[in-house]
Amino acid sequence: MSLIMNYQTRKLPKKSIIMISILIVLGIFIFYTMQTLKNEKFKQVLEQLDYKDISGLKVVNRMNVEDTITKKKSYVYKLVFHDNVQNKDCIGFLYQQDSKQYTKDIDCK
């Protein structure tokens, strides 16, 4: 005796498909906007640190760090960009202190 199972699938309502599509498009738009704003922020920071003409800026990651002596938390950002003035590719770190001051450790090759 063999048991044959008959499965039926129910189609999603059009309203649900439209809502899911809108949420996906909205999510992609928000992600792209956040990436663009983050890159513009660091482009301005690099201009203050004497990197005036850059292209291809990418923020690779952000790390939370804590000073062992003062126990203050801050951030370290890893950046990759091309310096058009020196015509070199640069990679390095920006250390953000509490007062929104940045310290650089950037190597260009």
N, C-alpha and C positions, 0 to 999 in steps of 0.2 A: 504494500500500500504506500503510495507516494503522496506526499503532501505538496500541493502546488499553492504557493502563496501569491496572491494577487495584490500588488501594492498600487495604490492610487496616489497621485500627487495633486496637490491643489495649487493653482496659479495664484501668485501674489496679486493683490488688488492694484490697479493702476495708481491709485492715490499713494500707496506705500512705495511703489517704484519711483514715483516723482519725488517724494520726500527724501528717499535714500539718495537719489541722484543730486538733489539740491544740496544735501549735507556733504556729499563727496566733493562737489565743485566748490562749496564754501570752505571746506577744509583745505583743499589745494590752494585756494586764493589766500587764505590766512597764513599758511605755511610760507608761500612765496613772499608775501608782504613782510613777514617777520624776518626772513632771511635777508631781504633787501635792506630793511631798516638796520639790522645788525651790521651788515657790511658797510653801510653809510656811516654809522657811528664810529666804527674802527678806522674808516678812511679819514675822518676828521681827527681822530686821536693820532693817527700816524702823521698827518699834516703838522700837528703841533710838535711832533717828535722829529721834524726835519726830513720827512719823506713826502715831498710835495707832489710828485708826479708818479703815481702808481697805477697798476692795472692788474686784473685777475686776482683781486683780494678774496681770500677764503678763510673763514674762521673754522679751524679744524675741530677744536673742542674747548671746553671750559672746565677747569678743575677748581674745586673748593679746597683752599689751603688754610692752615691755621698757624700763626706765629707761635712757636713753642715758648717764648719768653713772655709775651704780652697776652697770649691767648685770644688775640683778635683774629677774626675770620676775614678772608679776602679771596680774590679770584685770580687765577692765572689762565690766560687765553693763549692758545697756540694758533699762529697766523702763518699763512703762505701767500706771497704776492710777488709781482714783478716790478722792480724799480726801473722806470723808463729813463731816468736821468743817468744812472750808472749802467743801464742795460744788463742787469743781473737779476737772477731769481733769488728771492729772500725767504727765509724761514726763521721763525723765532717765537719768543714768548713776550707777552705783555703782562706785567704784574699790576693789578689794580688795588690800590690802597683804599682805606676807608673814606678818605677825603676826595675821592674820584681823581686822584693823581695816579699817573701811570709811569712805570719804569720799564725800559725795554731791554731785551736781550735778543738781538736780531743779528743773524749771520747771512751775508749776501755773497753768492758765488756766481 
